[in-house]
């Protein structure tokens, strides 16, 4: 991805957050120059990958398969220095974008429509060999428990949420015509390095072509 494209996405994300009056922590507003002066008092942000994050899932087409997100808080199960047992994210998904099918081995999470359009969710159980099971999926939808057939669509309207258990495959997109959407995640500790099982192989951080200066640093770019 070009840095200019990433900068534009981040600015659009900030505008969507402002539209829905969702305030973000001060560290999300640090400029790259300000980060150069931040010492070890900010190690929790660096060590736990808090902050801005852009992924095209290794597909090279962010507008089709991509996600912009901010990790607002996160613990670290592999580092006793950090005792939080929870994480929170806020994400932006545009119409036409798709988040690929995946599950988590350990993490339980709530995915929340924080405002904007409607989220289309598709769910499957994982088989023992981690393929897609053709069995009914138990759904936990804002306190309501029910079952759906594998791969069925669930619509999440603003304010609604799903609780996703480990080994539940899920993919999501935005209902056409409903607009860019803020998506929240409240979960157990997040570890993208060891706890994501994508149905098809994906990448994580895109290679960046530096065609202009960065507007914000991404969570894997902080100076040590």
C-alpha positions as CSV (number, residue, x, y, z in Angstrom):
1,X,0.0,0.0,0.0
2,X,1.1,3.6,-0.6
3,X,1.6,5.7,2.5
4,X,-0.7,8.3,0.9
5,X,-3.5,5.7,0.8
6,X,-2.9,4.8,4.5
7,X,-2.9,8.5,5.5
8,X,-6.2,9.0,3.6
9,X,-7.8,6.0,5.3
10,X,-6.7,7.2,8.8
11,X,-8.2,10.6,8.1
12,X,-11.5,9.1,6.9
13,X,-11.5,6.9,10.1
14,X,-11.0,10.0,12.3
15,X,-13.9,11.7,10.5
16,X,-16.2,8.7,11.1
17,X,-15.2,8.6,14.8
18,X,-16.0,12.3,15.0
19,X,-19.3,11.8,13.3
20,X,-20.4,9.2,15.8
21,X,-18.8,11.1,18.8
22,X,-16.5,8.2,19.6
23,X,-13.5,9.7,21.5
24,X,-10.1,8.0,21.3
25,X,-7.1,8.0,23.7
26,X,-4.5,10.8,23.6
27,X,-1.8,8.4,22.3
28,X,-3.8,7.9,19.1
29,X,-3.3,11.6,18.3
30,X,0.5,11.7,18.7
31,X,2.3,12.8,15.5
32,X,5.3,10.8,14.3
33,X,7.5,13.6,15.6
34,X,5.9,13.4,19.0
35,X,6.5,9.7,19.2
36,X,10.2,10.3,18.9
37,X,10.2,11.9,22.4
38,X,8.1,9.3,24.1
39,X,10.1,7.1,26.5
40,X,9.5,3.9,28.4
41,X,6.5,5.3,30.2
42,X,4.7,4.4,26.9
43,X,6.0,0.8,26.7
44,X,2.5,-0.7,27.3
45,X,1.4,0.8,23.9
46,X,4.5,-0.5,22.1
47,X,4.6,-3.9,23.7
48,X,0.9,-4.6,23.3
49,X,0.4,-3.1,19.8
50,X,-2.0,-0.4,20.8
51,X,-3.0,2.2,18.4
52,X,-3.7,2.5,14.6
53,X,-3.7,-0.6,12.4
54,X,-4.3,-1.1,8.7
55,X,-4.4,-4.5,7.1
56,X,-5.2,-5.7,3.6
57,X,-4.8,-9.3,4.8
58,X,-2.0,-9.8,2.3
59,X,-4.4,-9.6,-0.7
60,X,-3.1,-6.2,-2.0
61,X,-6.6,-4.8,-2.4
62,X,-7.6,-2.9,0.7
63,X,-10.9,-1.6,-0.8
64,X,-12.1,-5.2,-1.3
65,X,-10.4,-7.1,1.5
66,X,-9.2,-4.7,4.2
67,X,-9.9,-3.3,7.7
68,X,-8.8,-0.2,9.6
69,X,-8.8,-0.5,13.4
70,X,-7.5,0.9,16.6
71,X,-6.5,-1.3,19.5
72,X,-7.6,0.9,22.4
73,X,-6.5,-1.4,25.3
74,X,-5.0,-4.9,25.5
75,X,-3.3,-7.2,28.0
76,X,-0.5,-9.7,27.2
77,X,-0.9,-13.3,28.2
78,X,2.8,-14.0,27.4
79,X,4.2,-11.1,29.4
80,X,3.5,-11.0,33.2
81,X,4.4,-7.3,33.2
82,X,0.9,-6.7,31.8
83,X,-2.0,-8.0,33.9
84,X,-5.1,-6.9,31.9
85,X,-7.2,-9.9,30.9
86,X,-9.2,-8.0,28.3
87,X,-8.9,-6.0,25.1
88,X,-10.9,-3.4,23.2
89,X,-10.8,-2.3,19.6
90,X,-12.7,0.1,17.4
91,X,-12.8,-0.6,13.6
92,X,-13.9,1.0,10.4
93,X,-15.4,-1.1,7.6
94,X,-16.5,0.5,4.4
95,X,-19.2,-0.7,2.0
96,X,-17.6,-3.2,-0.4
97,X,-14.9,-4.3,2.1
98,X,-14.8,-7.9,3.4
99,X,-13.1,-9.3,6.5
100,X,-11.9,-12.9,5.7
101,X,-13.3,-16.0,7.4
102,X,-11.4,-16.9,10.7
103,X,-11.7,-18.0,14.2
104,X,-9.6,-17.7,17.4
105,X,-8.3,-20.7,19.4
106,X,-8.5,-18.9,22.8
107,X,-10.2,-15.5,22.5
108,X,-13.9,-14.9,23.2
109,X,-15.1,-11.6,21.8
110,X,-18.1,-9.4,21.5
111,X,-18.4,-7.6,18.1
112,X,-20.6,-4.5,18.4
113,X,-22.1,-2.2,15.7
114,X,-21.2,1.2,17.1
115,X,-22.9,3.2,14.4
116,X,-23.2,3.8,10.7
117,X,-24.4,0.9,8.4
118,X,-25.5,-2.6,9.1
119,X,-23.0,-5.5,9.5
120,X,-23.6,-8.8,7.6
121,X,-22.1,-11.7,9.6
122,X,-21.7,-15.3,8.5
123,X,-20.9,-18.0,11.0
124,X,-19.7,-21.6,11.0
125,X,-18.4,-24.1,13.6
126,X,-14.9,-25.4,13.1
127,X,-14.4,-29.1,12.6
128,X,-11.6,-30.9,14.5
129,X,-9.4,-30.6,11.4
130,X,-10.3,-26.8,11.4
131,X,-12.4,-27.0,8.3
132,X,-15.9,-25.6,8.1
133,X,-18.5,-27.8,9.8
134,X,-21.9,-28.3,8.2
135,X,-23.6,-28.1,11.6
136,X,-26.0,-25.6,13.2
137,X,-24.2,-22.7,14.9
138,X,-25.2,-21.5,18.4
139,X,-25.7,-17.7,18.3
140,X,-25.4,-15.3,21.3
141,X,-27.0,-12.1,20.1
142,X,-27.5,-9.4,22.8
143,X,-28.7,-11.8,25.4
144,X,-30.7,-13.9,23.0
145,X,-29.5,-17.5,22.4
146,X,-30.6,-19.3,19.2
147,X,-29.3,-21.5,16.4
148,X,-28.8,-20.9,12.7
149,X,-27.6,-23.2,9.9
150,X,-23.9,-23.0,8.9
151,X,-23.1,-20.0,6.8
152,X,-26.4,-18.2,7.4
153,X,-26.4,-14.4,7.4
154,X,-27.0,-12.4,10.5
155,X,-27.6,-8.6,10.3
156,X,-26.3,-6.4,13.1
157,X,-27.9,-3.0,13.2
158,X,-26.4,-0.1,15.1
159,X,-26.2,-0.9,18.8
160,X,-26.4,-4.7,18.3
161,X,-23.7,-7.2,19.1
162,X,-22.7,-10.8,18.7
163,X,-20.7,-12.9,21.3
164,X,-18.3,-15.1,19.4
165,X,-16.8,-18.2,21.1
166,X,-13.5,-19.8,20.3
167,X,-13.6,-22.1,17.2
168,X,-16.4,-20.2,15.7
169,X,-15.5,-19.2,12.1
170,X,-16.8,-15.7,11.2
171,X,-16.6,-13.4,8.3
172,X,-18.3,-10.0,7.8
173,X,-19.0,-7.2,5.4
174,X,-21.3,-4.2,5.3
175,X,-24.9,-4.4,3.9
176,X,-24.9,-2.6,0.5
177,X,-26.4,0.9,0.7
178,X,-26.1,1.2,4.5
179,X,-22.7,3.1,4.6
180,X,-19.4,3.0,6.4
181,X,-19.6,1.5,9.9
182,X,-17.9,1.7,13.2
183,X,-17.4,-1.7,14.7
184,X,-16.4,-2.3,18.3
185,X,-14.7,-5.3,19.8
186,X,-14.6,-6.2,23.5
187,X,-12.7,-9.4,24.2
188,X,-10.2,-11.4,26.1
189,X,-6.5,-10.5,25.4
190,X,-5.8,-10.1,21.7
191,X,-2.8,-11.9,20.2
192,X,-2.7,-11.7,16.4
193,X,0.5,-13.6,16.3
194,X,-0.7,-16.9,17.9
195,X,-4.5,-16.8,18.1
196,X,-5.9,-16.2,14.6
197,X,-6.8,-19.1,12.4
198,X,-7.8,-17.9,8.9
199,X,-9.7,-20.4,6.7
200,X,-7.5,-19.3,3.8
201,X,-3.9,-18.1,4.3
202,X,-3.6,-14.3,4.8
203,X,-1.0,-11.7,5.5
204,X,-1.0,-9.2,8.3
205,X,0.8,-5.8,7.8
206,X,1.1,-4.5,4.2
207,X,4.3,-3.5,2.6
208,X,4.3,0.3,2.5
209,X,5.5,2.5,-0.4
210,X,6.7,5.7,1.2
211,X,5.3,8.3,-1.3
212,X,4.6,10.9,1.4
213,X,5.3,11.4,5.1
214,X,3.2,9.4,7.6
215,X,0.2,11.2,9.2
216,X,0.1,8.8,12.2
217,X,2.4,5.8,13.0
218,X,0.8,2.4,12.8
219,X,1.1,0.1,15.8
220,X,4.1,-1.8,14.3
221,X,6.0,1.4,13.6
222,X,6.8,3.0,17.0
223,X,10.4,4.0,17.7
224,X,11.9,2.0,20.5
